[in-house]
Amino acid sequence: MTAPIYIINMPSCKERWHTTASRLEHIGLKAQRFTATVGKTLTPKERALWYCPKKNKQHYHRDLTPGEIGCYVSHMRLWQKMVDENILTCVVLEDDLLIEEHLKSIIKVTEELKDWDLIKLSNNRAIPFIDTLSLTHNLVLGNYLKVPNGTLGYILSLEGAKKLLNRKPFYRPVDMDIQFHSEVGLKVVGIKPYPVAEDEHFESEIALANSGSHSSRSTFIRNLKHRICIYLQRKKISADISTVLK
């Protein structure tokens, strides 16, 4: 069964949803709209269900903005939907994307793989693979020491969703938590050429609606602890790709 495609889109920004959905339709793919959470509209009680300020101060170098909280909640709600509805695999996209036609081939190839939790579909910093495996359609699968940041696009398995939900309540940004894959045993790989990139002609509607400046409330010790954690994390390979072919 073909994996469903969800586009995370702010409630007031249907134009971005229609633009991204039409780009997918142009390459023969259909998507469903998933309404994003606006972080700054969460009540203190609602925020406390998702975000832990105490753990944030203990394990991250700065406080999260309302926008970062809303973004994480949006993704986490979609992961919970996967668990509640027993969705085995899904494609998660944000709404400010350029989409290449070979996304369709990547989704198809994913059906032939096993022993993975999350497949990165974008990378704006040219982070190299550590190990590689050639797939059909001239695609290459690989793993990382430094997992690319951002959540523009990824494919997630049900098992991966369950692992990521163990983060609740979270205390880091969502893409940073994916980089800390070893904490929850998340198996992260990527497939190149990446089919998804940010559309520089548009600012992310999710970012705009969730706007807010980064907090400057930090200390030397918080920053040092964070840098040490990142250094140690980047010594751990994100997945064993020798086991992914069925």
C-alpha positions in Angstrom: 0.0 0.0 0.0 1.4 3.4 -0.9 2.4 5.6 2.0 0.1 8.6 2.6 1.7 12.0 2.2 0.9 14.7 4.7 1.6 18.4 4.2 1.9 20.3 7.6 0.1 23.7 6.9 -0.9 26.5 9.1 -4.7 27.1 9.6 -4.7 30.5 7.9 -2.4 29.6 5.0 -4.4 27.5 2.6 -2.6 29.1 -0.4 0.7 27.4 0.6 -1.1 24.1 0.9 -2.6 24.4 -2.5 0.7 25.3 -4.0 2.6 22.4 -2.5 -0.3 20.0 -3.2 -0.4 21.0 -6.9 3.4 20.5 -7.2 2.9 17.0 -5.9 0.0 16.4 -8.3 2.2 17.5 -11.2 4.4 14.4 -10.5 1.5 12.1 -9.9 1.3 12.2 -6.1 -1.6 13.2 -3.9 -1.3 14.7 -0.4 -3.5 15.3 2.6 -3.5 18.5 4.6 -2.4 18.3 8.2 -3.3 21.5 10.2 -0.3 22.8 12.1 -0.3 24.0 15.7 0.3 27.7 16.3 2.6 27.7 19.3 1.8 31.2 20.5 -1.9 30.3 20.9 -1.2 27.4 23.3 -2.4 28.0 26.9 0.2 27.4 29.7 -1.6 24.2 30.5 -1.6 23.0 26.9 2.1 23.9 26.6 2.9 21.9 29.7 1.5 18.8 28.1 4.1 19.0 25.3 7.1 21.0 26.5 9.3 20.7 29.6 11.1 24.0 30.5 13.0 22.2 33.3 14.5 19.6 31.0 15.1 22.3 28.5 17.3 24.2 31.0 19.1 21.0 31.9 19.8 19.7 28.4 19.6 22.5 25.8 21.6 25.7 25.5 18.6 28.1 25.3 14.8 28.3 25.8 12.6 27.3 22.9 10.5 30.0 21.2 6.7 29.6 20.9 7.3 28.9 17.2 9.7 26.1 17.9 7.2 24.6 20.3 4.4 24.9 17.8 6.5 23.3 15.1 7.4 20.4 17.3 3.8 19.9 18.5 2.6 19.8 14.9 5.0 17.0 14.0 4.3 15.1 17.2 0.6 15.2 16.6 1.2 13.7 13.2 3.3 10.9 14.8 0.5 10.2 17.2 -1.9 10.0 14.3 0.3 7.3 12.8 0.2 5.3 16.1 -3.6 5.8 16.6 -4.5 4.8 13.1 -1.7 2.1 12.7 -0.2 3.9 9.7 2.9 1.8 8.8 4.7 4.5 6.8 4.0 8.1 5.8 5.7 11.0 4.1 5.8 14.2 6.1 6.3 17.5 4.2 6.3 21.1 5.3 4.6 23.7 3.0 7.4 25.8 1.5 9.0 23.3 -0.8 10.4 22.7 -4.2 9.8 19.0 -5.1 11.7 16.9 -7.6 10.0 14.2 -9.7 12.1 11.4 -8.3 10.3 11.7 -4.9 7.9 9.3 -6.5 10.7 6.8 -7.1 12.0 7.2 -3.6 8.6 6.5 -2.0 8.4 3.3 -4.2 11.9 2.2 -3.3 11.1 2.7 0.4 8.7 -0.2 0.2 11.7 -2.5 -0.6 13.6 -1.5 2.5 13.6 -2.7 6.1 15.2 -1.9 9.4 14.9 1.9 9.2 12.9 4.4 11.2 13.3 7.8 9.4 14.5 8.7 5.9 15.7 12.3 5.3 14.5 13.8 2.1 16.3 17.1 2.3 19.7 18.6 3.3 20.7 22.2 2.7 24.3 21.8 4.0 25.7 19.0 1.8 26.4 16.8 4.8 28.1 13.6 3.5 27.1 10.0 4.0 29.4 7.7 6.0 28.4 4.5 4.3 26.4 4.1 1.1 24.2 1.6 -0.7 23.1 1.8 -4.3 19.4 1.4 -4.9 17.3 1.2 -8.1 16.4 4.4 -10.1 20.0 5.7 -9.6 19.3 6.4 -6.0 21.8 6.1 -3.1 21.0 5.4 0.5 23.4 6.4 3.3 23.8 7.0 7.0 25.3 9.9 8.9 27.5 11.0 11.8 25.8 14.4 11.6 22.2 14.0 10.7 21.0 17.0 8.5 19.0 19.6 10.3 15.5 20.7 9.3 12.2 18.9 8.9 11.2 20.0 5.4 10.6 16.5 4.3 11.1 12.9 5.7 9.6 9.5 5.5 8.7 7.9 8.8 7.9 4.3 9.9 5.4 3.4 12.5 8.2 2.1 14.7 10.0 5.4 14.2 6.9 7.4 15.3 6.7 5.3 18.5 10.3 6.0 19.3 10.0 9.8 18.6 6.9 10.0 20.8 9.0 8.9 23.8 10.3 12.4 23.7 7.1 13.8 25.1 7.4 16.2 26.8 10.2 17.5 24.6 12.8 20.1 25.5 14.8 20.7 22.2 13.7 21.7 18.7 12.3 18.8 16.6 15.1 18.7 14.1 17.7 18.7 16.9 16.0 15.8 18.6 16.2 13.8 15.4 19.9 14.6 15.4 20.1 13.0 18.8 18.9 9.7 17.4 20.8 7.5 19.7 18.9 8.6 22.8 15.8 6.7 21.5 17.4 4.2 19.2 16.1 6.0 16.1 17.6 4.6 12.8 18.0 7.6 10.5 19.1 7.3 6.9 18.9 9.5 3.8 18.3 8.9 0.1 20.1 11.0 -2.5 19.6 12.9 -4.7 17.4 14.6 -2.2 14.0 15.3 -3.7 12.9 18.2 -1.5 14.3 21.7 -1.0 13.2 25.0 0.5 11.5 27.3 -1.9 13.5 30.5 -1.4 10.8 32.6 -3.0 8.5 31.9 0.0 9.0 32.3 3.7 7.7 29.3 5.6 4.1 30.0 6.6 4.7 27.8 9.7 7.6 30.0 10.7 5.7 33.2 10.0 2.7 32.2 12.0 4.9 30.8 14.8 7.3 33.8 14.7 9.3 34.7 17.8 12.9 35.6 18.5 15.3 33.1 20.1 15.7 33.5 23.9 19.1 34.9 25.0 18.7 33.3 28.4 21.7 31.0 28.5 24.8 30.5 30.4 28.4 29.4 29.7 27.6 26.1 31.4 24.5 25.5 29.4 26.3 26.2 26.2 29.2 24.0 27.2 27.0 21.0 28.1 25.2 21.3 24.8 28.4 21.4 22.8 29.7 18.4 24.6 26.5 16.4 24.0 26.6 17.3 20.3 30.3 16.3 20.1 29.5 12.9 21.6 26.4 12.3 19.6 28.3 12.9 16.3 30.5 10.0 17.0 27.5 7.6 16.7 26.5 6.4 13.2 22.8 7.0 12.6 21.9 3.5 11.3 23.4 0.3 10.0 22.6 0.3 6.3 23.9 -3.3 5.8 20.5 -4.5 7.0 18.1 -2.3 5.0 17.6 -4.4 1.9 14.8 -7.1 2.1 
